[in-house]
């Protein structure tokens, strides 16, 4: 299924990190907080300005981003979880 976000919304897939303590113990999912990093999977065309022109998003597909802990709306497609959020909910683009 292909999803095309509307306006200034983006589709984000959380980046899950396997957490292991220094002693080699794997921390189970139930004990971890949800990650606040993700990968942009799809972007909308941009918000309309008051003059009727599209304001292009700064984000693009493939960007690794940092977002707020409670940002976005969780959606599930084909067994995978994603977040749909506005561009303004993205705190930073992670580089490197």
C-alpha positions as CSV (number, residue, x, y, z in Angstrom):
1,X,0.0,0.0,0.0
2,X,1.3,3.4,-0.9
3,X,0.5,6.4,1.3
4,X,0.8,10.0,0.1
5,X,0.6,12.5,3.0
6,X,-1.5,15.7,2.4
7,X,-0.3,19.2,2.8
8,X,2.6,19.6,5.4
9,X,2.3,16.1,6.8
10,X,5.1,13.4,6.7
11,X,5.1,9.7,7.2
12,X,7.8,8.5,9.7
13,X,9.0,5.0,10.5
14,X,10.5,4.8,14.0
15,X,14.1,3.6,14.1
16,X,14.2,0.8,16.7
17,X,17.5,0.3,18.4
18,X,18.3,-2.9,20.2
19,X,19.4,-1.9,23.6
20,X,21.9,-4.1,25.4
21,X,23.5,-3.2,28.8
22,X,27.2,-3.3,29.3
23,X,26.8,-6.7,30.9
24,X,25.2,-8.1,27.7
25,X,21.6,-8.1,28.9
26,X,19.0,-7.3,26.2
27,X,16.4,-4.9,27.4
28,X,12.9,-6.1,26.4
29,X,10.5,-3.9,24.4
30,X,8.1,-3.5,27.3
31,X,10.8,-1.9,29.5
32,X,12.0,0.6,26.8
33,X,10.7,4.0,25.9
34,X,9.6,4.5,22.3
35,X,12.4,5.9,20.2
36,X,12.3,9.6,19.2
37,X,14.3,9.0,16.0
38,X,12.8,8.1,12.7
39,X,13.2,7.8,9.0
40,X,11.0,9.9,6.6
41,X,9.1,7.5,4.4
42,X,6.9,10.0,2.5
43,X,6.2,13.7,2.4
44,X,3.2,15.8,1.4
45,X,3.3,18.6,-1.2
46,X,3.5,21.4,1.3
47,X,1.1,23.8,3.1
48,X,-0.8,26.5,1.1
49,X,0.2,30.1,1.9
50,X,-2.4,32.8,2.3
51,X,-1.4,33.9,-1.3
52,X,-2.4,30.5,-2.6
53,X,1.1,29.2,-3.2
54,X,2.6,25.9,-1.9
55,X,5.3,26.2,0.7
56,X,7.7,23.4,0.0
57,X,8.8,21.2,2.9
58,X,12.3,21.2,4.2
59,X,12.2,17.4,4.7
60,X,12.6,14.8,2.0
61,X,12.2,11.0,1.8
62,X,15.1,9.2,3.5
63,X,15.9,12.0,6.0
64,X,16.7,10.7,9.5
65,X,14.9,13.0,12.0
66,X,14.4,13.7,15.7
67,X,10.8,14.3,16.8
68,X,8.9,14.9,20.1
69,X,8.1,12.0,22.4
70,X,4.3,12.3,21.9
71,X,4.3,13.7,18.3
72,X,2.2,12.4,15.5
73,X,-0.6,9.8,15.1
74,X,0.3,6.1,15.1
75,X,-0.9,4.2,12.2
76,X,-0.4,0.5,11.2
77,X,-0.1,-0.7,7.6
78,X,0.8,-4.1,6.4
79,X,1.9,-5.1,9.9
80,X,4.3,-2.2,10.3
81,X,3.9,0.9,12.6
82,X,4.3,4.4,11.3
83,X,3.7,7.9,12.6
84,X,1.9,10.6,10.6
85,X,2.8,14.1,11.7
86,X,3.1,17.7,10.6
87,X,6.5,19.0,9.5
88,X,6.4,21.4,12.6
89,X,6.5,18.3,14.9
90,X,10.0,17.4,13.6
91,X,12.6,18.9,15.9
92,X,15.7,18.3,13.8
93,X,17.3,16.5,10.8
94,X,20.1,14.2,11.9
95,X,23.1,14.2,9.7
96,X,26.1,11.8,9.6
